[in-house]
């Protein structure tokens, strides 16, 4: 299946920004857990999911393609 660009410049910027914020949040969670500021069994999983989601969002911004729009859901950007 060939992906075609389905987001504009605003959408790319939004996804790129959200991706970096998500990665920062994930790295922060993992750092706080490693330093024992947060003691919770599932914090490692939450941090990894946040980082992976951020990477996916950055990839979407780079490709100019949004999976949510590709399945037919309208987004504002």
N, CA, C and O atoms as a printed pandas DataFrame, in Angstrom:
     atom_number atom_name residue_name chain_id  residue_number  x_coord  y_coord  z_coord
0              1         N          UNK        A               1    0.831   -1.177    0.000
1              2        CA          UNK        A               1    0.000    0.000    0.000
2              3         C          UNK        A               1    0.877    1.242    0.000
3              4         O          UNK        A               1    1.746    1.396    0.858
4              5         N          UNK        A               2    0.654    2.106   -0.939
5              6        CA          UNK        A               2    1.417    3.348   -1.049
6              7         C          UNK        A               2    0.824    4.413   -0.141
7              8         O          UNK        A               2   -0.377    4.677   -0.194
8              9         N          UNK        A               3    1.660    5.028    0.696
9             10        CA          UNK        A               3    1.192    6.114    1.558
10            11         C          UNK        A               3    1.314    7.423    0.796
11            12         O          UNK        A               3    2.338    7.700    0.172
12            13         N          UNK        A               4    0.263    8.218    0.852
13            14        CA          UNK        A               4    0.314    9.549    0.259
14            15         C          UNK        A               4    0.185   10.574    1.381
15            16         O          UNK        A               4   -0.414   10.308    2.423
16            17         N          UNK        A               5    0.750   11.730    1.150
17            18        CA          UNK        A               5    0.708   12.790    2.150
18            19         C          UNK        A               5   -0.747   13.177    2.421
19            20         O          UNK        A               5   -1.469   13.558    1.499
20            21         N          UNK        A               6   -1.177   13.081    3.676
21            22        CA          UNK        A               6   -2.554   13.432    4.002
22            23         C          UNK        A               6   -2.655   14.466    5.116
23            24         O          UNK        A               6   -3.731   14.665    5.680
24            25         N          UNK        A               7   -1.533   15.132    5.440
25            26        CA          UNK        A               7   -1.553   16.216    6.419
26            27         C          UNK        A               7   -0.755   17.391    5.868
27            28         O          UNK        A               7    0.158   17.215    5.061
28            29         N          UNK        A               8   -1.107   18.574    6.309
29            30        CA          UNK        A               8   -0.420   19.782    5.859
30            31         C          UNK        A               8    0.709   20.173    6.804
31            32         O          UNK        A               8    1.097   19.406    7.686
32            33         N          UNK        A               9    1.218   21.356    6.607
33            34        CA          UNK        A               9    2.349   21.848    7.401
34            35         C          UNK        A               9    1.989   21.981    8.878
35            36         O          UNK        A               9    2.804   21.661    9.743
36            37         N          UNK        A              10    0.770   22.453    9.178
37            38        CA          UNK        A              10    0.351   22.579   10.572
38            39         C          UNK        A              10    0.274   21.210   11.236
39            40         O          UNK        A              10    0.698   21.047   12.380
40            41         N          UNK        A              11   -0.260   20.239   10.528
41            42        CA          UNK        A              11   -0.367   18.884   11.064
42            43         C          UNK        A              11    1.001   18.264   11.311
43            44         O          UNK        A              11    1.216   17.586   12.315
44            45         N          UNK        A              12    1.918   18.503   10.389
45            46        CA          UNK        A              12    3.282   17.987   10.563
46            47         C          UNK        A              12    3.935   18.604   11.789
47            48         O          UNK        A              12    4.563   17.910   12.589
48            49         N          UNK        A              13    3.778   19.928   11.928
49            50        CA          UNK        A              13    4.368   20.618   13.075
50            51         C          UNK        A              13    3.756   20.123   14.383
51            52         O          UNK        A              13    4.467   19.897   15.362
52            53         N          UNK        A              14    2.433   19.957   14.393
53            54        CA          UNK        A              14    1.750   19.477   15.592
54            55         C          UNK        A              14    2.233   18.076   15.979
55            56         O          UNK        A              14    2.521   17.819   17.148
56            57         N          UNK        A              15    2.321   17.188   15.016
57            58        CA          UNK        A              15    2.762   15.820   15.300
58            59         C          UNK        A              15    4.223   15.787   15.753
59            60         O          UNK        A              15    4.585   15.024   16.649
60            61         N          UNK        A              16    5.051   16.613   15.132
61            62        CA          UNK        A              16    6.454   16.682   15.528
62            63         C          UNK        A              16    6.584   17.200   16.956
63            64         O          UNK        A              16    7.354   16.658   17.749
64            65         N          UNK        A              17    5.831   18.250   17.282
65            66        CA          UNK        A              17    5.864   18.812   18.636
66            67         C          UNK        A              17    5.369   17.807   19.666
67            68         O          UNK        A              17    5.999   17.610   20.705
68            69         N          UNK        A              18    4.240   17.173   19.375
69            70        CA          UNK        A              18    3.703   16.169   20.299
70            71         C          UNK        A              18    4.649   14.990   20.459
71            72         O          UNK        A              18    4.777   14.433   21.550
72            73         N          UNK        A              19    5.306   14.614   19.380
73            74        CA          UNK        A              19    6.264   13.523   19.448
74            75         C          UNK        A              19    7.424   13.830   20.381
75            76         O          UNK        A              19    7.807   13.000   21.207
76            77         N          UNK        A              20    7.981   15.031   20.243
77            78        CA          UNK        A              20    9.094   15.409   21.121
78            79         C          UNK        A              20    8.656   15.538   22.572
79            80         O          UNK        A              20    9.390   15.154   23.483
80            81         N          UNK        A              21    7.448   16.082   22.790
81            82        CA          UNK        A              21    6.952   16.196   24.165
82            83         C          UNK        A              21    6.711   14.815   24.780
83            84         O          UNK        A              21    7.012   14.589   25.952
84            85         N          UNK        A              22    6.174   13.910   23.993
85            86        CA          UNK        A              22    5.931   12.551   24.481
86            87         C          UNK        A              22    7.243   11.840   24.803
87            88         O          UNK        A              22    7.353   11.160   25.823
88            89         N          UNK        A              23    8.231   11.999   23.935
89            90        CA          UNK        A              23    9.535   11.386   24.211
90            91         C          UNK        A              23   10.166   11.988   25.459
91            92         O          UNK        A              23   10.735   11.264   26.276
92            93         N          UNK        A              24   10.070   13.302   25.613
93            94        CA          UNK        A              24   10.612   13.958   26.804
94            95         C          UNK        A              24    9.920   13.438   28.066
95            96         O          UNK        A              24   10.571   13.175   29.077
96            97         N          UNK        A              25    8.590   13.294   27.997
97            98        CA          UNK        A              25    7.845   12.785   29.152
98            99         C          UNK        A              25    8.271   11.354   29.477
99           100         O          UNK        A              25    8.451   11.014   30.647
100          101         N          UNK        A              26    8.431   10.522   28.465
101          102        CA          UNK        A              26    8.844    9.143   28.692
102          103         C          UNK        A              26   10.240    9.047   29.292
103          104         O          UNK        A              26   10.475    8.277   30.222
104          105         N          UNK        A              27   11.157    9.832   28.753
105          106        CA          UNK        A              27   12.525    9.837   29.286
106          107         C          UNK        A              27   12.532   10.363   30.723
107          108         O          UNK        A              27   13.266    9.856   31.572
108          109         N          UNK        A              28   11.714   11.377   30.989
109          110        CA          UNK        A              28   11.615   11.923   32.352
110          111         C          UNK        A              28   11.067   10.870   33.317
111          112         O          UNK        A              28   11.587   10.710   34.421
112          113         N          UNK        A              29   10.028   10.158   32.908
113          114        CA          UNK        A              29    9.463    9.104   33.758
114          115         C          UNK        A              29   10.496    8.025   34.064
115          116         O          UNK        A              29   10.643    7.599   35.210
116          117         N          UNK        A              30   11.208    7.588   33.029
117          118        CA          UNK        A              30   12.215    6.553   33.246
118          119         C          UNK        A              30   13.350    7.048   34.138
119          120         O          UNK        A              30   13.864    6.296   34.966
120          121         N          UNK        A              31   13.740    8.303   33.972
121          122        CA          UNK        A              31   14.800    8.874   34.811
122          123         C          UNK        A              31   14.351    8.971   36.261
123          124         O          UNK        A              31   15.092    8.592   37.168
124          125         N          UNK        A              32   13.140    9.476   36.485
125          126        CA          UNK        A              32   12.625    9.581   37.854
126          127         C          UNK        A              32   12.471    8.206   38.502
127          128         O          UNK        A              32   12.729    8.047   39.696
128          129         N          UNK        A              33   12.056    7.224   37.723
129          130        CA          UNK        A              33   11.936    5.870   38.269
130          131         C          UNK        A              33   13.310    5.291   38.594
131          132         O          UNK        A              33   13.485    4.619   39.611
132          133         N          UNK        A              34   14.276    5.556   37.728
133          134        CA          UNK        A              34   15.631    5.049   37.960
134          135         C          UNK        A              34   16.260    5.670   39.210
135          136         O          UNK        A              34   17.016    5.013   39.926
136          137         N          UNK        A              35   15.942    6.933   39.460
137          138        CA          UNK        A              35   16.475    7.621   40.630
138          139         C          UNK        A              35   15.613    7.400   41.880
139          140         O          UNK        A              35   15.874    7.995   42.925
140          141         N          UNK        A              36   14.606    6.561   41.776
141          142        CA          UNK        A              36   13.700    6.205   42.877
142          143         C          UNK        A              36   12.879    7.375   43.406
143          144         O          UNK        A              36   12.491    7.379   44.574
144          145         N          UNK        A              37   12.612    8.366   42.558
145          146        CA          UNK        A              37   11.679    9.422   42.931
146          147         C          UNK        A              37   10.239    8.959   42.760
147          148         O          UNK        A              37    9.337    9.426   43.456
148          149         N          UNK        A              38   10.035    8.039   41.829
149          150        CA          UNK        A              38    8.720    7.448   41.593
150          151         C          UNK        A              38    8.866    5.946   41.817
151          152         O          UNK        A              38    9.698    5.293   41.186
152          153         N          UNK        A              39    8.064    5.413   42.704
153          154        CA          UNK        A              39    8.094    3.977   42.954
154          155         C          UNK        A              39    6.726    3.418   42.557
155          156         O          UNK        A              39    5.746    3.538   43.291
156          157         N          UNK        A              40    6.695    2.810   41.383
157          158        CA          UNK        A              40    5.474    2.213   40.880
158          159         C          UNK        A              40    5.877    1.121   39.904
159          160         O          UNK        A              40    6.760    1.326   39.071
160          161         N          UNK        A              41    5.249   -0.013   39.998
161          162        CA          UNK        A              41    5.655   -1.169   39.198
162          163         C          UNK        A              41    5.522   -0.941   37.695
163          164         O          UNK        A              41    6.336   -1.452   36.926
164          165         N          UNK        A              42    4.531   -0.197   37.267
165          166        CA          UNK        A              42    4.234   -0.058   35.837
166          167         C          UNK        A              42    4.871    1.176   35.193
167          168         O          UNK        A              42    4.629    1.432   34.014
168          169         N          UNK        A              43    5.670    1.941   35.921
169          170        CA          UNK        A              43    6.225    3.181   35.384
170          171         C          UNK        A              43    7.177    2.915   34.224
171          172         O          UNK        A              43    7.260    3.725   33.300
172          173         N          UNK        A              44    7.897    1.798   34.255
173          174        CA          UNK        A              44    8.807    1.457   33.168
174          175         C          UNK        A              44    8.023    1.246   31.871
175          176         O          UNK        A              44    8.417    1.746   30.817
176          177         N          UNK        A              45    6.926    0.513   31.946
177          178        CA          UNK        A              45    6.100    0.251   30.767
178          179         C          UNK        A              45    5.504    1.559   30.246
179          180         O          UNK        A              45    5.493    1.791   29.037
180          181         N          UNK        A              46    5.014    2.408   31.133
181          182        CA          UNK        A              46    4.441    3.685   30.738
182          183         C          UNK        A              46    5.477    4.572   30.045
183          184         O          UNK        A              46    5.174    5.221   29.045
184          185         N          UNK        A              47    6.688    4.597   30.574
185          186        CA          UNK        A              47    7.761    5.379   29.968
186          187         C          UNK        A              47    8.132    4.874   28.584
187          188         O          UNK        A              47    8.322    5.670   27.664
188          189         N          UNK        A              48    8.238    3.565   28.425
189          190        CA          UNK        A              48    8.579    2.976   27.125
190          191         C          UNK        A              48    7.474    3.244   26.112
191          192         O          UNK        A              48    7.763    3.582   24.964
192          193         N          UNK        A              49    6.213    3.100   26.514
193          194        CA          UNK        A              49    5.088    3.365   25.609
194          195         C          UNK        A              49    5.083    4.834   25.191
195          196         O          UNK        A              49    4.809    5.147   24.032
196          197         N          UNK        A              50    5.380    5.724   26.112
197          198        CA          UNK        A              50    5.427    7.144   25.798
198          199         C          UNK        A              50    6.533    7.451   24.778
199          200         O          UNK        A              50    6.324    8.232   23.849
200          201         N          UNK        A              51    7.682    6.848   24.952
201          202        CA          UNK        A              51    8.794    7.051   24.017
202          203         C          UNK        A              51    8.454    6.479   22.640
203          204         O          UNK        A              51    8.699    7.132   21.626
204          205         N          UNK        A              52    7.900    5.283   22.592
205          206        CA          UNK        A              52    7.543    4.671   21.313
206          207         C          UNK        A              52    6.448    5.469   20.599
207          208         O          UNK        A              52    6.497    5.643   19.381
208          209         N          UNK        A              53    5.462    5.952   21.360
209          210        CA          UNK        A              53    4.424    6.795   20.767
210          211         C          UNK        A              53    4.995    8.083   20.203
211          212         O          UNK        A              53    4.582    8.545   19.138
212          213         N          UNK        A              54    5.943    8.657   20.920
213          214        CA          UNK        A              54    6.603    9.870   20.440
214          215         C          UNK        A              54    7.392    9.629   19.167
215          216         O          UNK        A              54    7.369   10.446   18.247
216          217         N          UNK        A              55    8.088    8.507   19.119
217          218        CA          UNK        A              55    8.832    8.160   17.906
218          219         C          UNK        A              55    7.893    7.964   16.720
219          220         O          UNK        A              55    8.200    8.386   15.605
220          221         N          UNK        A              56    6.749    7.325   16.959
221          222        CA          UNK        A              56    5.779    7.124   15.893
222          223         C          UNK        A              56    5.219    8.454   15.408
223          224         O          UNK        A              56    5.043    8.651   14.205
224          225         N          UNK        A              57    4.939    9.365   16.327
225          226        CA          UNK        A              57    4.428   10.679   15.962
226          227         C          UNK        A              57    5.461   11.466   15.150
227          228         O          UNK        A              57    5.101   12.153   14.194
228          229         N          UNK        A              58    6.721   11.372   15.520
229          230        CA          UNK        A              58    7.785   12.035   14.773
230          231         C          UNK        A              58    7.899   11.431   13.378
231          232         O          UNK        A              58    8.102   12.155   12.403
232          233         N          UNK        A              59    7.770   10.116   13.276
233          234        CA          UNK        A              59    7.794    9.454   11.975
234          235         C          UNK        A              59    6.626    9.925   11.104
235          236         O          UNK        A              59    6.805   10.177    9.913
236          237         N          UNK        A              60    5.430   10.044   11.696
237          238        CA          UNK        A              60    4.271   10.541   10.951
238          239         C          UNK        A              60    4.531   11.956   10.426
239          240         O          UNK        A              60    4.189   12.269    9.286
240          241         N          UNK        A              61    5.125   12.795   11.246
241          242        CA          UNK        A              61    5.427   14.170   10.827
242          243         C          UNK        A              61    6.425   14.170    9.680
243          244         O          UNK        A              61    6.280   14.935    8.727
244          245         N          UNK        A              62    7.414   13.332    9.767
245          246        CA          UNK        A              62    8.438   13.267    8.718
246          247         C          UNK        A              62    7.867   12.755    7.399
247          248         O          UNK        A              62    8.204   13.261    6.329
248          249         N          UNK        A              63    7.003   11.752    7.487
249          250        CA          UNK        A              63    6.394   11.174    6.287
250          251         C          UNK        A              63    5.248   12.019    5.740
251          252         O          UNK        A              63    4.907   11.901    4.563
252          253         N          UNK        A              64    4.644   12.871    6.576
253          254        CA          UNK        A              64    3.490   13.651    6.151
254          255         C          UNK        A              64    2.239   12.798    6.047
255          256         O          UNK        A              64    1.337   13.090    5.262
256          257         N          UNK        A              65    2.193   11.766    6.826
257          258        CA          UNK        A              65    1.103   10.799    6.749
258          259         C          UNK        A              65    0.580   10.522    8.147
259          260         O          UNK        A              65    1.362   10.296    9.070
260          261         N          UNK        A              66   -0.745   10.539    8.310
261          262        CA          UNK        A              66   -1.360   10.310    9.607
262          263         C          UNK        A              66   -2.209    9.052    9.536
263          264         O          UNK        A              66   -3.084    8.939    8.677
264          265         N          UNK        A              67   -1.958    8.108   10.431
265          266        CA          UNK        A              67   -2.699    6.854   10.427
266          267         C          UNK        A              67   -4.172    7.086   10.755
267          268         O          UNK        A              67   -5.035    6.388   10.223
268          269         N          UNK        A              68   -4.472    8.044   11.615
269          270        CA          UNK        A              68   -5.858    8.318   11.986
270          271         C          UNK        A              68   -6.634    8.841   10.777
271          272         O          UNK        A              68   -7.769    8.428   10.541
272          273         N          UNK        A              69   -6.032    9.736   10.023
273          274        CA          UNK        A              69   -6.676   10.234    8.804
274          275         C          UNK        A              69   -6.771    9.144    7.745
275          276         O          UNK        A              69   -7.728    9.113    6.972
276          277         N          UNK        A              70   -5.794    8.256    7.703
277          278        CA          UNK        A              70   -5.806    7.196    6.701
278          279         C          UNK        A              70   -6.964    6.223    6.889
279          280         O          UNK        A              70   -7.420    5.616    5.920
280          281         N          UNK        A              71   -7.451    6.064    8.132
281          282        CA          UNK        A              71   -8.573    5.159    8.349
282          283         C          UNK        A              71   -9.906    5.890    8.262
283          284         O          UNK        A              71  -10.953    5.281    8.484
284          285         N          UNK        A              72   -9.891    7.190    7.942
285          286        CA          UNK        A              72  -11.119    7.910    7.660
286          287         C          UNK        A              72  -11.614    8.864    8.712
287          288         O          UNK        A              72  -12.669    9.472    8.531
288          289         N          UNK        A              73  -10.896    9.022    9.806
289          290        CA          UNK        A              73  -11.306    9.943   10.867
290          291         C          UNK        A              73  -10.761   11.328   10.527
291          292         O          UNK        A              73   -9.567   11.483   10.268
292          293         N          UNK        A              74  -11.633   12.326   10.529
293          294        CA          UNK        A              74  -11.207   13.694   10.206
294          295         C          UNK        A              74  -10.569   14.352   11.417
295          296         O          UNK        A              74  -11.127   14.315   12.514
296          297         N          UNK        A              75   -9.409   14.949   11.226
297          298        CA          UNK        A              75   -8.709   15.683   12.272
298          299         C          UNK        A              75   -8.629   17.151   11.857
299          300         O          UNK        A              75   -8.639   17.452   10.663
300          301         N          UNK        A              76   -8.550   18.070   12.826
301          302        CA          UNK        A              76   -8.546   19.490   12.461
302          303         C          UNK        A              76   -7.281   19.942   11.730
303          304         O          UNK        A              76   -7.324   20.953   11.029
304          305         N          UNK        A              77   -6.154   19.228   11.865
305          306        CA          UNK        A              77   -4.911   19.651   11.207
306          307         C          UNK        A              77   -4.433   18.588   10.280
307          308         O          UNK        A              77   -3.400   18.754    9.631
